[in-house]
C-alpha cells in the first residue's frame, strides 16, 4: 500500500474499505465530523443514517448475524457513545463481531469534562471483547486492523475504537497491515486430538444421546457439519434460542428448542439422555434452569466451545474440547465414520420411541378455532407464506418465543434476535441491517407493541434507505411476558403491564410514508400477509395484528426450576 | 482456598482496570493485587491473591486468560512458590518504646529506615503471615501507621513464567 500522508479521518475510511466493509451504520456529531467529511468524499462503502445510535449498533449487529461479516457502526462522543452502549452490550452477550467507532473529544480536552465528553473506554469495558483509545494517529491503522481481527476470531464480540477528534485531523503516512500478530491474543481453533477421540468413542457407545446446539454453531458456520454428524449417527438434536437454524427444524431428528419455553421432547430428552454433546452452547439459566436439578440425572457431557471459560462454568463436563466447533464436528464425523461399529441401533430405536411419546403430548398445540387471532397462528401463516425462507428478526418477549417456536428455521443466520441481553427495541433496527445486507430478500420483524415503540423512530431510516421490511406486530395490548409472569407468579396483579394509549399504528406507518394494516380477524391474517409479501413487496408494511390478550407461552419452566418441571397448557 | 495468581499483561493504559473490573463484575474476591512493570517495560507483572472454590478459581483463571491484553496467567498455588510482601510501619519511639521497637525490628529481621524524635519507621519483608505476626507482637498503641503492598509471588526453582 502506498505511503501517502493522510488525515486520521481518511485513514479510518481507507481501513474500512481495505477490510471490505460495504455498509456502515451511524449518526454524525461534533467529534466525528472529520470522519463524516472523509465518508462524503469516498465511494467504497455506503453509510446508513439511523435516527438513534442504539439502532446503528443493532443494525450493524444484525447485518453481521445475517452475513457472518463484521458489522460496523460509527457514532459521536458523549451521548452518541452512551446511546450505543445497549447495542454494544447486546452484541457482546450474543458474541457478535462488531467494530464500533466512537468519536472522542480532542486529546487535550480528555478529563476536562468537555462538552460531549464521556469515558467511553471505561463505560464500555464490561460489555466489549476489547476496546481501544487511540491517542496517536500513527497507531490508528494498526488499531483498526487489530479491532477487526479481535472481533472476528476466537469467540467473536464487539470491539470499540474511541478516536479523539484531533487524532482524526492529524496526518501520517498510511499503511494498512495485511495481518497482525498479537502475543497476548491467540485463540485456539483446533480441538485437542486425544479429547476428540475420547468423545467420539463416547458418542459411539451412547444409548440415549442428545446433541444440544447453540449460537456457537451459527457463529462458526458449522451448521453443515452439525447436520452431517447428527444424520450420520442418527442422534436427535435440540437447539437453544440462539442456535435455531443450525439444524433444519422440519427434520424428524429435530426436537425443537429447549429451555424455559422449550418443547417437552427437547427438555425431557436433555434431562434423561446418557450422553450429551453440547456444541457452542453454554448451559445458561434460560436453557437448563436450575443446574442442581439438571445434575441429578447421571449423564456424560461432551462440550465443544471456542471459549474455555464457557466450559464447566455452570455445569461440570466430562470431556471438554476447546476449539472451533466446525473443525471439531468434522473430526468427530471422520472418526465415527471410520469406526468398526456405529451406536447400538436397538438402543437408539428405543430412545427415539421414548422421544416420540414425549412429542405425542403435542405441547405446541393451541386453539385453532378461536374467534380472536392467536399469535401462534400468525407466525405459522408467516412461515407458510414465506416458504420458511425469510429472514426473521424479533424483539423481546412473548412474540419472540412464539417466533422461535412456530417459525421452523431450516437454515442458519435466518433467525436474528437478542438472546443474551434480551433487548427490547432490537427487532426493527436489526431488520434494517438484515435488509441492507440482503436487498430483495424477504425480511420480517416480529414484534410486540411494547418493543416496537422502543425504536419506532427507525421507520424514518427505513423510508430514507428504502427498506421494504415487513413488520409483524403481535399486539395484545400488554407487555405480554411481564403479564404472563404476573399471572403465574404474582397472583394476577398486573402491575404496569397494560400498555394503554397505543398510537394508531396504521396512521403512524402512513405518516412515515409506509403501508399500514390493521388485522383483527383470524380469517384476515393470511390475506394481509399475502398482500404484504406480494402486492407490497417493495414497501415497508406495518401489520398491526390484534391478538388474544390472554394467550401465554407454553410450555414454561418457572425460573429456578428444572428441565422436567414444565408448566403445560 | 487461598490462591496466588500471577500474570503478565501488556503495559497499556487501562490494563489494571480491565483486571479489577473483571473481578468486581463477576463477583470474585481480591485480597490483594500488586502490579508493576519489570525487566521488560512493555509488560506489567501482576500478583493477585484471591479466595474461592476450585470451580471459582478455574473460572478466574479462564476469564483472566480471555482478556485480550493478558499474555500469561499462572496459579502459583498449583506448585511450589515464594511469596513476599513489604510493610512499612510507623511506630512510637519514645521512652521505653525507643529500645523495645528497635529490638522487635531486629527479632523480625526488619530494618529501621527512618528515625525521628518520636517515631521510627520500620521496613519489614516476608510472607503475609510474618507481617501479621509482627503487627500482633507490637503493643497496639505503639502503631501509628502501617502500609502493606500485598503479596508478590514467584515460582520456586525452574518454575519460570516468561514469554
Interface residues (C-beta under 8 A of the other chain):
Chain A: X121 X122 X125 X126 X129 X130 X133 X150 X182 X183 X184 X185 X307 X308 X309 X312 X313 X316
Chain B: X9 X10 X13 X14 X17 X18 X21 X25 X55 X58 X59 X62 X63 X65 X66 X68 X69 X70 X71 X163
